Every structure is written in C-alpha cells, then in structure tokens.
Amino acid sequence: MPAISMFYGIIIKMYNNSEHNPPHFHASYQGYYATFNFDGELIEGDMPKRQIKFIAAWTEIHKDELIANWELAINEEPLYKIEPLR
C-alpha cells in the first residue's frame, strides 16, 4: 500500500488496486491505524483526536487529489504524492 502523504508523524496510504468502495484512505500514527472517507471522517479504527483534526483539514484541502488518486487506484495505475499539511 503506497504512502501518498506524510505530515506531523501521520502517514497517509491508499491501496493501488481495485479495492472495494466507498472511496477511502488509510492513516497511521504511532501505533494507531484508521480508515477515513473523503470527507475526512473516521470510518474505522482508532486515532487520537488531534490527529483526526489534522487529517480532516488535510482531506478538505486535497479532496480533489484524493478522488483523482482513487480513480488511478481502481484502474491499478500508479498513485501520485499529495502535499503534506503545513
């Protein structure tokens, strides 16, 4: 599962295969693992509240890029990196 962004110790990944819907990405942080939808909402797993806020903000900024990467992923094409939260 390729990492597509990293910021504040958070690693954002997306499977590069024809993974099931709905569109989502995976985040990890210091032993926490969670899945988020493209609205930045936690849909599975666990993550500290502060990191959830960072991930939600990043998702809001990069939603179009996440959607574009999802389209690449379901076609099993290489994903591109997305700028970190600054």
PyMOL Python script that loads the backbone (N, CA, C, O; Angstrom):
from pymol import cmd

cmd.read_pdbstr("""\
ATOM      1  N   MET A   1       0.865  -1.170   0.000  1.00  0.00           N
ATOM      2  CA  MET A   1       0.000   0.000   0.000  1.00  0.00           C
ATOM      3  C   MET A   1       0.911   1.232   0.000  1.00  0.00           C
ATOM      4  O   MET A   1       1.598   1.495   0.987  1.00  0.00           O
ATOM      5  N   PRO A   2       0.916   1.976  -1.090  1.00  0.00           N
ATOM      6  CA  PRO A   2       1.814   3.130  -1.196  1.00  0.00           C
ATOM      7  C   PRO A   2       1.411   4.298  -0.284  1.00  0.00           C
ATOM      8  O   PRO A   2       0.230   4.615  -0.140  1.00  0.00           O
ATOM      9  N   ALA A   3       2.422   4.927   0.326  1.00  0.00           N
ATOM     10  CA  ALA A   3       2.192   6.156   1.080  1.00  0.00           C
ATOM     11  C   ALA A   3       2.029   7.294   0.080  1.00  0.00           C
ATOM     12  O   ALA A   3       2.845   7.458  -0.827  1.00  0.00           O
ATOM     13  N   ILE A   4       0.964   8.081   0.256  1.00  0.00           N
ATOM     14  CA  ILE A   4       0.735   9.203  -0.655  1.00  0.00           C
ATOM     15  C   ILE A   4       0.997  10.550   0.004  1.00  0.00           C
ATOM     16  O   ILE A   4       1.095  11.566  -0.683  1.00  0.00           O
ATOM     17  N   SER A   5       1.112  10.569   1.344  1.00  0.00           N
ATOM     18  CA  SER A   5       1.454  11.809   2.040  1.00  0.00           C
ATOM     19  C   SER A   5       1.915  11.483   3.453  1.00  0.00           C
ATOM     20  O   SER A   5       1.564  10.444   4.013  1.00  0.00           O
ATOM     21  N   MET A   6       2.710  12.391   4.020  1.00  0.00           N
ATOM     22  CA  MET A   6       3.180  12.245   5.396  1.00  0.00           C
ATOM     23  C   MET A   6       3.280  13.637   6.002  1.00  0.00           C
ATOM     24  O   MET A   6       3.853  14.542   5.395  1.00  0.00           O
ATOM     25  N   PHE A   7       2.720  13.810   7.204  1.00  0.00           N
ATOM     26  CA  PHE A   7       2.795  15.096   7.903  1.00  0.00           C
ATOM     27  C   PHE A   7       2.551  14.881   9.393  1.00  0.00           C
ATOM     28  O   PHE A   7       1.716  14.063   9.780  1.00  0.00           O
ATOM     29  N   TYR A   8       3.281  15.616  10.222  1.00  0.00           N
ATOM     30  CA  TYR A   8       3.139  15.565  11.675  1.00  0.00           C
ATOM     31  C   TYR A   8       3.148  14.135  12.231  1.00  0.00           C
ATOM     32  O   TYR A   8       2.443  13.836  13.195  1.00  0.00           O
ATOM     33  N   GLY A   9       3.938  13.269  11.629  1.00  0.00           N
ATOM     34  CA  GLY A   9       4.039  11.891  12.076  1.00  0.00           C
ATOM     35  C   GLY A   9       2.925  10.988  11.569  1.00  0.00           C
ATOM     36  O   GLY A   9       2.889   9.800  11.890  1.00  0.00           O
ATOM     37  N   ILE A  10       2.014  11.550  10.777  1.00  0.00           N
ATOM     38  CA  ILE A  10       0.889  10.787  10.216  1.00  0.00           C
ATOM     39  C   ILE A  10       1.284  10.315   8.824  1.00  0.00           C
ATOM     40  O   ILE A  10       1.813  11.089   8.027  1.00  0.00           O
ATOM     41  N   ILE A  11       1.030   9.061   8.538  1.00  0.00           N
ATOM     42  CA  ILE A  11       1.297   8.514   7.207  1.00  0.00           C
ATOM     43  C   ILE A  11      -0.044   8.184   6.562  1.00  0.00           C
ATOM     44  O   ILE A  11      -0.854   7.449   7.128  1.00  0.00           O
ATOM     45  N   ILE A  12      -0.267   8.733   5.378  1.00  0.00           N
ATOM     46  CA  ILE A  12      -1.497   8.507   4.623  1.00  0.00           C
ATOM     47  C   ILE A  12      -1.187   7.538   3.489  1.00  0.00           C
ATOM     48  O   ILE A  12      -0.243   7.741   2.726  1.00  0.00           O
ATOM     49  N   LYS A  13      -1.997   6.478   3.389  1.00  0.00           N
ATOM     50  CA  LYS A  13      -1.785   5.455   2.352  1.00  0.00           C
ATOM     51  C   LYS A  13      -3.096   5.158   1.640  1.00  0.00           C
ATOM     52  O   LYS A  13      -4.187   5.373   2.167  1.00  0.00           O
ATOM     53  N   MET A  14      -2.942   4.656   0.419  1.00  0.00           N
ATOM     54  CA  MET A  14      -4.106   4.216  -0.345  1.00  0.00           C
ATOM     55  C   MET A  14      -3.696   2.970  -1.124  1.00  0.00           C
ATOM     56  O   MET A  14      -2.634   2.931  -1.744  1.00  0.00           O
ATOM     57  N   TYR A  15      -4.550   1.960  -1.081  1.00  0.00           N
ATOM     58  CA  TYR A  15      -4.265   0.760  -1.866  1.00  0.00           C
ATOM     59  C   TYR A  15      -4.270   1.095  -3.342  1.00  0.00           C
ATOM     60  O   TYR A  15      -5.096   1.882  -3.804  1.00  0.00           O
ATOM     61  N   ASN A  16      -3.350   0.501  -4.081  1.00  0.00           N
ATOM     62  CA  ASN A  16      -3.263   0.719  -5.520  1.00  0.00           C
ATOM     63  C   ASN A  16      -3.771  -0.527  -6.235  1.00  0.00           C
ATOM     64  O   ASN A  16      -3.030  -1.217  -6.934  1.00  0.00           O
ATOM     65  N   ASN A  17      -5.049  -0.787  -6.037  1.00  0.00           N
ATOM     66  CA  ASN A  17      -5.694  -1.926  -6.704  1.00  0.00           C
ATOM     67  C   ASN A  17      -7.179  -1.629  -6.808  1.00  0.00           C
ATOM     68  O   ASN A  17      -7.629  -0.557  -6.405  1.00  0.00           O
ATOM     69  N   SER A  18      -7.912  -2.534  -7.322  1.00  0.00           N
ATOM     70  CA  SER A  18      -9.349  -2.310  -7.499  1.00  0.00           C
ATOM     71  C   SER A  18     -10.099  -2.592  -6.196  1.00  0.00           C
ATOM     72  O   SER A  18     -11.051  -3.371  -6.161  1.00  0.00           O
ATOM     73  N   GLU A  19      -9.640  -1.932  -5.122  1.00  0.00           N
ATOM     74  CA  GLU A  19     -10.228  -2.121  -3.801  1.00  0.00           C
ATOM     75  C   GLU A  19     -11.701  -1.714  -3.816  1.00  0.00           C
ATOM     76  O   GLU A  19     -12.135  -0.928  -4.657  1.00  0.00           O
ATOM     77  N   HIS A  20     -12.437  -2.252  -2.895  1.00  0.00           N
ATOM     78  CA  HIS A  20     -13.872  -2.011  -2.789  1.00  0.00           C
ATOM     79  C   HIS A  20     -14.199  -0.549  -2.472  1.00  0.00           C
ATOM     80  O   HIS A  20     -13.379   0.193  -1.931  1.00  0.00           O
ATOM     81  N   ASN A  21     -15.415  -0.171  -2.826  1.00  0.00           N
ATOM     82  CA  ASN A  21     -15.941   1.150  -2.468  1.00  0.00           C
ATOM     83  C   ASN A  21     -16.479   1.101  -1.056  1.00  0.00           C
ATOM     84  O   ASN A  21     -16.657  -0.005  -0.545  1.00  0.00           O
ATOM     85  N   PRO A  22     -16.746   2.179  -0.396  1.00  0.00           N
ATOM     86  CA  PRO A  22     -16.662   3.554  -0.861  1.00  0.00           C
ATOM     87  C   PRO A  22     -15.217   4.050  -0.865  1.00  0.00           C
ATOM     88  O   PRO A  22     -14.353   3.452  -0.224  1.00  0.00           O
ATOM     89  N   PRO A  23     -14.956   5.134  -1.582  1.00  0.00           N
ATOM     90  CA  PRO A  23     -13.598   5.687  -1.609  1.00  0.00           C
ATOM     91  C   PRO A  23     -13.107   6.029  -0.199  1.00  0.00           C
ATOM     92  O   PRO A  23     -13.840   6.602   0.607  1.00  0.00           O
ATOM     93  N   HIS A  24     -11.873   5.671   0.074  1.00  0.00           N
ATOM     94  CA  HIS A  24     -11.301   5.912   1.397  1.00  0.00           C
ATOM     95  C   HIS A  24      -9.780   5.852   1.325  1.00  0.00           C
ATOM     96  O   HIS A  24      -9.199   5.472   0.308  1.00  0.00           O
ATOM     97  N   PHE A  25      -9.154   6.237   2.432  1.00  0.00           N
ATOM     98  CA  PHE A  25      -7.708   6.105   2.571  1.00  0.00           C
ATOM     99  C   PHE A  25      -7.411   5.651   3.986  1.00  0.00           C
ATOM    100  O   PHE A  25      -8.284   5.669   4.854  1.00  0.00           O
ATOM    101  N   HIS A  26      -6.182   5.246   4.208  1.00  0.00           N
ATOM    102  CA  HIS A  26      -5.752   4.721   5.492  1.00  0.00           C
ATOM    103  C   HIS A  26      -4.721   5.672   6.091  1.00  0.00           C
ATOM    104  O   HIS A  26      -3.899   6.251   5.381  1.00  0.00           O
ATOM    105  N   ALA A  27      -4.785   5.819   7.416  1.00  0.00           N
ATOM    106  CA  ALA A  27      -3.830   6.677   8.118  1.00  0.00           C
ATOM    107  C   ALA A  27      -3.249   5.906   9.294  1.00  0.00           C
ATOM    108  O   ALA A  27      -3.933   5.118   9.947  1.00  0.00           O
ATOM    109  N   SER A  28      -1.969   6.154   9.546  1.00  0.00           N
ATOM    110  CA  SER A  28      -1.336   5.561  10.727  1.00  0.00           C
ATOM    111  C   SER A  28      -0.561   6.647  11.460  1.00  0.00           C
ATOM    112  O   SER A  28      -0.054   7.596  10.863  1.00  0.00           O
ATOM    113  N   TYR A  29      -0.488   6.470  12.771  1.00  0.00           N
ATOM    114  CA  TYR A  29       0.223   7.417  13.625  1.00  0.00           C
ATOM    115  C   TYR A  29       0.586   6.708  14.924  1.00  0.00           C
ATOM    116  O   TYR A  29      -0.294   6.346  15.704  1.00  0.00           O
ATOM    117  N   GLN A  30       1.869   6.510  15.154  1.00  0.00           N
ATOM    118  CA  GLN A  30       2.383   5.957  16.410  1.00  0.00           C
ATOM    119  C   GLN A  30       1.562   4.776  16.937  1.00  0.00           C
ATOM    120  O   GLN A  30       1.147   4.780  18.096  1.00  0.00           O
ATOM    121  N   GLY A  31       1.332   3.784  16.107  1.00  0.00           N
ATOM    122  CA  GLY A  31       0.625   2.585  16.525  1.00  0.00           C
ATOM    123  C   GLY A  31      -0.885   2.651  16.356  1.00  0.00           C
ATOM    124  O   GLY A  31      -1.569   1.654  16.587  1.00  0.00           O
ATOM    125  N   TYR A  32      -1.416   3.786  15.963  1.00  0.00           N
ATOM    126  CA  TYR A  32      -2.845   3.912  15.661  1.00  0.00           C
ATOM    127  C   TYR A  32      -3.041   3.702  14.165  1.00  0.00           C
ATOM    128  O   TYR A  32      -2.214   4.113  13.351  1.00  0.00           O
ATOM    129  N   TYR A  33      -4.132   3.065  13.825  1.00  0.00           N
ATOM    130  CA  TYR A  33      -4.470   2.811  12.417  1.00  0.00           C
ATOM    131  C   TYR A  33      -5.944   3.102  12.220  1.00  0.00           C
ATOM    132  O   TYR A  33      -6.782   2.675  13.015  1.00  0.00           O
ATOM    133  N   ALA A  34      -6.262   3.832  11.153  1.00  0.00           N
ATOM    134  CA  ALA A  34      -7.661   4.192  10.912  1.00  0.00           C
ATOM    135  C   ALA A  34      -7.918   4.345   9.423  1.00  0.00           C
ATOM    136  O   ALA A  34      -7.000   4.534   8.625  1.00  0.00           O
ATOM    137  N   THR A  35      -9.183   4.258   9.078  1.00  0.00           N
ATOM    138  CA  THR A  35      -9.638   4.464   7.711  1.00  0.00           C
ATOM    139  C   THR A  35     -10.543   5.681   7.705  1.00  0.00           C
ATOM    140  O   THR A  35     -11.381   5.841   8.593  1.00  0.00           O
ATOM    141  N   PHE A  36     -10.377   6.545   6.704  1.00  0.00           N
ATOM    142  CA  PHE A  36     -11.144   7.786   6.580  1.00  0.00           C
ATOM    143  C   PHE A  36     -11.804   7.861   5.211  1.00  0.00           C
ATOM    144  O   PHE A  36     -11.258   7.375   4.221  1.00  0.00           O
ATOM    145  N   ASN A  37     -12.985   8.475   5.164  1.00  0.00           N
ATOM    146  CA  ASN A  37     -13.608   8.730   3.868  1.00  0.00           C
ATOM    147  C   ASN A  37     -13.087  10.064   3.318  1.00  0.00           C
ATOM    148  O   ASN A  37     -12.277  10.727   3.966  1.00  0.00           O
ATOM    149  N   PHE A  38     -13.540  10.447   2.151  1.00  0.00           N
ATOM    150  CA  PHE A  38     -13.026  11.657   1.506  1.00  0.00           C
ATOM    151  C   PHE A  38     -13.666  12.931   2.048  1.00  0.00           C
ATOM    152  O   PHE A  38     -13.420  14.020   1.530  1.00  0.00           O
ATOM    153  N   ASP A  39     -14.487  12.797   3.090  1.00  0.00           N
ATOM    154  CA  ASP A  39     -14.969  13.960   3.832  1.00  0.00           C
ATOM    155  C   ASP A  39     -14.147  14.160   5.103  1.00  0.00           C
ATOM    156  O   ASP A  39     -14.431  15.046   5.909  1.00  0.00           O
ATOM    157  N   GLY A  40     -13.114  13.313   5.267  1.00  0.00           N
ATOM    158  CA  GLY A  40     -12.245  13.420   6.432  1.00  0.00           C
ATOM    159  C   GLY A  40     -12.815  12.792   7.686  1.00  0.00           C
ATOM    160  O   GLY A  40     -12.327  13.048   8.787  1.00  0.00           O
ATOM    161  N   GLU A  41     -13.840  11.976   7.533  1.00  0.00           N
ATOM    162  CA  GLU A  41     -14.476  11.332   8.680  1.00  0.00           C
ATOM    163  C   GLU A  41     -13.859   9.964   8.944  1.00  0.00           C
ATOM    164  O   GLU A  41     -13.619   9.184   8.022  1.00  0.00           O
ATOM    165  N   LEU A  42     -13.610   9.695  10.206  1.00  0.00           N
ATOM    166  CA  LEU A  42     -13.110   8.387  10.632  1.00  0.00           C
ATOM    167  C   LEU A  42     -14.217   7.365  10.420  1.00  0.00           C
ATOM    168  O   LEU A  42     -15.317   7.514  10.951  1.00  0.00           O
ATOM    169  N   ILE A  43     -13.924   6.320   9.638  1.00  0.00           N
ATOM    170  CA  ILE A  43     -14.957   5.308   9.395  1.00  0.00           C
ATOM    171  C   ILE A  43     -14.601   3.956  10.009  1.00  0.00           C
ATOM    172  O   ILE A  43     -15.462   3.087  10.144  1.00  0.00           O
ATOM    173  N   GLU A  44     -13.338   3.781  10.378  1.00  0.00           N
ATOM    174  CA  GLU A  44     -12.935   2.526  11.011  1.00  0.00           C
ATOM    175  C   GLU A  44     -11.597   2.726  11.701  1.00  0.00           C
ATOM    176  O   GLU A  44     -10.753   3.481  11.219  1.00  0.00           O
ATOM    177  N   GLY A  45     -11.403   2.059  12.817  1.00  0.00           N
ATOM    178  CA  GLY A  45     -10.129   2.126  13.517  1.00  0.00           C
ATOM    179  C   GLY A  45     -10.122   3.168  14.616  1.00  0.00           C
ATOM    180  O   GLY A  45     -11.168   3.609  15.094  1.00  0.00           O
ATOM    181  N   ASP A  46      -8.905   3.554  15.008  1.00  0.00           N
ATOM    182  CA  ASP A  46      -8.734   4.468  16.126  1.00  0.00           C
ATOM    183  C   ASP A  46      -7.594   5.424  15.823  1.00  0.00           C
ATOM    184  O   ASP A  46      -6.596   5.046  15.209  1.00  0.00           O
ATOM    185  N   MET A  47      -7.753   6.683  16.266  1.00  0.00           N
ATOM    186  CA  MET A  47      -6.754   7.716  16.034  1.00  0.00           C
ATOM    187  C   MET A  47      -6.973   8.792  17.095  1.00  0.00           C
ATOM    188  O   MET A  47      -8.120   9.100  17.419  1.00  0.00           O
ATOM    189  N   PRO A  48      -5.902   9.372  17.646  1.00  0.00           N
ATOM    190  CA  PRO A  48      -6.086  10.455  18.613  1.00  0.00           C
ATOM    191  C   PRO A  48      -6.851  11.637  17.992  1.00  0.00           C
ATOM    192  O   PRO A  48      -6.744  11.899  16.794  1.00  0.00           O
ATOM    193  N   LYS A  49      -7.617  12.337  18.826  1.00  0.00           N
ATOM    194  CA  LYS A  49      -8.465  13.430  18.350  1.00  0.00           C
ATOM    195  C   LYS A  49      -7.680  14.514  17.612  1.00  0.00           C
ATOM    196  O   LYS A  49      -8.141  15.025  16.591  1.00  0.00           O
ATOM    197  N   ARG A  50      -6.513  14.861  18.114  1.00  0.00           N
ATOM    198  CA  ARG A  50      -5.714  15.908  17.463  1.00  0.00           C
ATOM    199  C   ARG A  50      -5.333  15.492  16.036  1.00  0.00           C
ATOM    200  O   ARG A  50      -5.411  16.298  15.109  1.00  0.00           O
ATOM    201  N   GLN A  51      -4.925  14.240  15.869  1.00  0.00           N
ATOM    202  CA  GLN A  51      -4.541  13.755  14.548  1.00  0.00           C
ATOM    203  C   GLN A  51      -5.761  13.649  13.627  1.00  0.00           C
ATOM    204  O   GLN A  51      -5.645  13.873  12.422  1.00  0.00           O
ATOM    205  N   ILE A  52      -6.919  13.310  14.179  1.00  0.00           N
ATOM    206  CA  ILE A  52      -8.145  13.295  13.376  1.00  0.00           C
ATOM    207  C   ILE A  52      -8.409  14.692  12.809  1.00  0.00           C
ATOM    208  O   ILE A  52      -8.795  14.831  11.649  1.00  0.00           O
ATOM    209  N   LYS A  53      -8.202  15.715  13.624  1.00  0.00           N
ATOM    210  CA  LYS A  53      -8.404  17.092  13.151  1.00  0.00           C
ATOM    211  C   LYS A  53      -7.419  17.443  12.039  1.00  0.00           C
ATOM    212  O   LYS A  53      -7.796  18.075  11.052  1.00  0.00           O
ATOM    213  N   PHE A  54      -6.161  17.036  12.195  1.00  0.00           N
ATOM    214  CA  PHE A  54      -5.168  17.282  11.135  1.00  0.00           C
ATOM    215  C   PHE A  54      -5.569  16.561   9.845  1.00  0.00           C
ATOM    216  O   PHE A  54      -5.504  17.136   8.758  1.00  0.00           O
ATOM    217  N   ILE A  55      -5.978  15.318   9.976  1.00  0.00           N
ATOM    218  CA  ILE A  55      -6.356  14.526   8.799  1.00  0.00           C
ATOM    219  C   ILE A  55      -7.586  15.128   8.129  1.00  0.00           C
ATOM    220  O   ILE A  55      -7.645  15.196   6.901  1.00  0.00           O
ATOM    221  N   ALA A  56      -8.566  15.564   8.915  1.00  0.00           N
ATOM    222  CA  ALA A  56      -9.773  16.181   8.353  1.00  0.00           C
ATOM    223  C   ALA A  56      -9.414  17.464   7.594  1.00  0.00           C
ATOM    224  O   ALA A  56      -9.942  17.707   6.509  1.00  0.00           O
ATOM    225  N   ALA A  57      -8.535  18.275   8.150  1.00  0.00           N
ATOM    226  CA  ALA A  57      -8.116  19.511   7.477  1.00  0.00           C
ATOM    227  C   ALA A  57      -7.378  19.197   6.181  1.00  0.00           C
ATOM    228  O   ALA A  57      -7.631  19.823   5.151  1.00  0.00           O
ATOM    229  N   TRP A  58      -6.473  18.234   6.231  1.00  0.00           N
ATOM    230  CA  TRP A  58      -5.723  17.830   5.036  1.00  0.00           C
ATOM    231  C   TRP A  58      -6.667  17.319   3.956  1.00  0.00           C
ATOM    232  O   TRP A  58      -6.507  17.641   2.779  1.00  0.00           O
ATOM    233  N   THR A  59      -7.658  16.517   4.365  1.00  0.00           N
ATOM    234  CA  THR A  59      -8.625  15.951   3.422  1.00  0.00           C
ATOM    235  C   THR A  59      -9.422  17.061   2.738  1.00  0.00           C
ATOM    236  O   THR A  59      -9.647  17.012   1.529  1.00  0.00           O
ATOM    237  N   GLU A  60      -9.842  18.047   3.503  1.00  0.00           N
ATOM    238  CA  GLU A  60     -10.604  19.173   2.944  1.00  0.00           C
ATOM    239  C   GLU A  60      -9.799  19.890   1.859  1.00  0.00           C
ATOM    240  O   GLU A  60     -10.338  20.235   0.807  1.00  0.00           O
ATOM    241  N   ILE A  61      -8.532  20.108   2.115  1.00  0.00           N
ATOM    242  CA  ILE A  61      -7.653  20.809   1.172  1.00  0.00           C
ATOM    243  C   ILE A  61      -7.398  19.976  -0.081  1.00  0.00           C
ATOM    244  O   ILE A  61      -7.322  20.517  -1.184  1.00  0.00           O
ATOM    245  N   HIS A  62      -7.266  18.663   0.088  1.00  0.00           N
ATOM    246  CA  HIS A  62      -6.808  17.797  -1.007  1.00  0.00           C
ATOM    247  C   HIS A  62      -7.864  16.814  -1.518  1.00  0.00           C
ATOM    248  O   HIS A  62      -7.521  15.784  -2.097  1.00  0.00           O
ATOM    249  N   LYS A  63      -9.130  17.123  -1.309  1.00  0.00           N
ATOM    250  CA  LYS A  63     -10.200  16.199  -1.697  1.00  0.00           C
ATOM    251  C   LYS A  63     -10.150  15.849  -3.186  1.00  0.00           C
ATOM    252  O   LYS A  63     -10.281  14.679  -3.547  1.00  0.00           O
ATOM    253  N   ASP A  64      -9.962  16.839  -4.046  1.00  0.00           N
ATOM    254  CA  ASP A  64      -9.912  16.574  -5.487  1.00  0.00           C
ATOM    255  C   ASP A  64      -8.752  15.644  -5.844  1.00  0.00           C
ATOM    256  O   ASP A  64      -8.887  14.772  -6.702  1.00  0.00           O
ATOM    257  N   GLU A  65      -7.622  15.837  -5.185  1.00  0.00           N
ATOM    258  CA  GLU A  65      -6.466  14.982  -5.445  1.00  0.00           C
ATOM    259  C   GLU A  65      -6.711  13.554  -4.950  1.00  0.00           C
ATOM    260  O   GLU A  65      -6.277  12.590  -5.582  1.00  0.00           O
ATOM    261  N   LEU A  66      -7.408  13.423  -3.822  1.00  0.00           N
ATOM    262  CA  LEU A  66      -7.760  12.090  -3.319  1.00  0.00           C
ATOM    263  C   LEU A  66      -8.679  11.372  -4.296  1.00  0.00           C
ATOM    264  O   LEU A  66      -8.505  10.182  -4.561  1.00  0.00           O
ATOM    265  N   ILE A  67      -9.647  12.086  -4.825  1.00  0.00           N
ATOM    266  CA  ILE A  67     -10.565  11.488  -5.802  1.00  0.00           C
ATOM    267  C   ILE A  67      -9.797  11.050  -7.044  1.00  0.00           C
ATOM    268  O   ILE A  67     -10.029   9.961  -7.568  1.00  0.00           O
ATOM    269  N   ALA A  68      -8.878  11.901  -7.517  1.00  0.00           N
ATOM    270  CA  ALA A  68      -8.069  11.543  -8.690  1.00  0.00           C
ATOM    271  C   ALA A  68      -7.217  10.312  -8.405  1.00  0.00           C
ATOM    272  O   ALA A  68      -7.100   9.431  -9.256  1.00  0.00           O
ATOM    273  N   ASN A  69      -6.624  10.244  -7.222  1.00  0.00           N
ATOM    274  CA  ASN A  69      -5.824   9.073  -6.851  1.00  0.00           C
ATOM    275  C   ASN A  69      -6.702   7.827  -6.757  1.00  0.00           C
ATOM    276  O   ASN A  69      -6.274   6.740  -7.147  1.00  0.00           O
ATOM    277  N   TRP A  70      -7.919   7.972  -6.245  1.00  0.00           N
ATOM    278  CA  TRP A  70      -8.825   6.818  -6.141  1.00  0.00           C
ATOM    279  C   TRP A  70      -9.102   6.246  -7.529  1.00  0.00           C
ATOM    280  O   TRP A  70      -9.100   5.031  -7.724  1.00  0.00           O
ATOM    281  N   GLU A  71      -9.341   7.138  -8.490  1.00  0.00           N
ATOM    282  CA  GLU A  71      -9.581   6.693  -9.868  1.00  0.00           C
ATOM    283  C   GLU A  71      -8.361   5.939 -10.414  1.00  0.00           C
ATOM    284  O   GLU A  71      -8.504   4.915 -11.082  1.00  0.00           O
ATOM    285  N   LEU A  72      -7.184   6.447 -10.129  1.00  0.00           N
ATOM    286  CA  LEU A  72      -5.963   5.737 -10.541  1.00  0.00           C
ATOM    287  C   LEU A  72      -5.886   4.371  -9.856  1.00  0.00           C
ATOM    288  O   LEU A  72      -5.561   3.366 -10.489  1.00  0.00           O
ATOM    289  N   ALA A  73      -6.185   4.349  -8.577  1.00  0.00           N
ATOM    290  CA  ALA A  73      -6.076   3.110  -7.797  1.00  0.00           C
ATOM    291  C   ALA A  73      -7.019   2.028  -8.324  1.00  0.00           C
ATOM    292  O   ALA A  73      -6.622   0.870  -8.456  1.00  0.00           O
ATOM    293  N   ILE A  74      -8.265   2.401  -8.625  1.00  0.00           N
ATOM    294  CA  ILE A  74      -9.187   1.360  -9.081  1.00  0.00           C
ATOM    295  C   ILE A  74      -8.826   0.851 -10.477  1.00  0.00           C
ATOM    296  O   ILE A  74      -9.254  -0.230 -10.881  1.00  0.00           O
ATOM    297  N   ASN A  75      -8.038   1.635 -11.205  1.00  0.00           N
ATOM    298  CA  ASN A  75      -7.536   1.183 -12.507  1.00  0.00           C
ATOM    299  C   ASN A  75      -6.150   0.556 -12.394  1.00  0.00           C
ATOM    300  O   ASN A  75      -5.504   0.253 -13.397  1.00  0.00           O
ATOM    301  N   GLU A  76      -5.702   0.367 -11.139  1.00  0.00           N
ATOM    302  CA  GLU A  76      -4.407  -0.236 -10.837  1.00  0.00           C
ATOM    303  C   GLU A  76      -3.251   0.497 -11.512  1.00  0.00           C
ATOM    304  O   GLU A  76      -2.307  -0.116 -12.009  1.00  0.00           O
ATOM    305  N   GLU A  77      -3.353   1.831 -11.516  1.00  0.00           N
ATOM    306  CA  GLU A  77      -2.298   2.691 -12.045  1.00  0.00           C
ATOM    307  C   GLU A  77      -1.525   3.291 -10.877  1.00  0.00           C
ATOM    308  O   GLU A  77      -2.041   3.345  -9.760  1.00  0.00           O
ATOM    309  N   PRO A  78      -0.292   3.744 -11.117  1.00  0.00           N
ATOM    310  CA  PRO A  78       0.494   4.342 -10.032  1.00  0.00           C
ATOM    311  C   PRO A  78      -0.172   5.586  -9.455  1.00  0.00           C
ATOM    312  O   PRO A  78      -0.734   6.403 -10.183  1.00  0.00           O
ATOM    313  N   LEU A  79      -0.098   5.710  -8.141  1.00  0.00           N
ATOM    314  CA  LEU A  79      -0.640   6.867  -7.456  1.00  0.00           C
ATOM    315  C   LEU A  79       0.412   7.964  -7.362  1.00  0.00           C
ATOM    316  O   LEU A  79       1.610   7.693  -7.440  1.00  0.00           O
ATOM    317  N   TYR A  80      -0.037   9.189  -7.197  1.00  0.00           N
ATOM    318  CA  TYR A  80       0.912  10.273  -7.033  1.00  0.00           C
ATOM    319  C   TYR A  80       0.875  10.796  -5.609  1.00  0.00           C
ATOM    320  O   TYR A  80      -0.114  10.619  -4.897  1.00  0.00           O
ATOM    321  N   LYS A  81       1.948  11.435  -5.202  1.00  0.00           N
ATOM    322  CA  LYS A  81       2.066  12.001  -3.862  1.00  0.00           C
ATOM    323  C   LYS A  81       1.192  13.247  -3.756  1.00  0.00           C
ATOM    324  O   LYS A  81       0.994  13.971  -4.732  1.00  0.00           O
ATOM    325  N   ILE A  82       0.678  13.478  -2.559  1.00  0.00           N
ATOM    326  CA  ILE A  82      -0.127  14.656  -2.264  1.00  0.00           C
ATOM    327  C   ILE A  82       0.629  15.460  -1.209  1.00  0.00           C
ATOM    328  O   ILE A  82       1.167  14.902  -0.253  1.00  0.00           O
ATOM    329  N   GLU A  83       0.661  16.768  -1.398  1.00  0.00           N
ATOM    330  CA  GLU A  83       1.380  17.656  -0.477  1.00  0.00           C
ATOM    331  C   GLU A  83       0.927  17.434   0.972  1.00  0.00           C
ATOM    332  O   GLU A  83      -0.251  17.186   1.228  1.00  0.00           O
ATOM    333  N   PRO A  84       1.859  17.525   1.902  1.00  0.00           N
ATOM    334  CA  PRO A  84       1.506  17.366   3.313  1.00  0.00           C
ATOM    335  C   PRO A  84       0.781  18.607   3.840  1.00  0.00           C
ATOM    336  O   PRO A  84       0.773  19.655   3.194  1.00  0.00           O
ATOM    337  N   LEU A  85       0.182  18.474   5.005  1.00  0.00           N
ATOM    338  CA  LEU A  85      -0.403  19.598   5.722  1.00  0.00           C
ATOM    339  C   LEU A  85       0.745  20.418   6.280  1.00  0.00           C
ATOM    340  O   LEU A  85       1.688  19.870   6.850  1.00  0.00           O
ATOM    341  N   ARG A  86       0.666  21.714   6.118  1.00  0.00           N
ATOM    342  CA  ARG A  86       1.736  22.597   6.615  1.00  0.00           C
ATOM    343  C   ARG A  86       1.192  23.608   7.592  1.00  0.00           C
ATOM    344  O   ARG A  86       1.945  24.431   8.112  1.00  0.00           O
TER     345      ARG A  86
END
""", "prot")
cmd.dss("prot")
cmd.show_as("cartoon", "prot")
cmd.util.cbc("prot")
cmd.orient("prot")
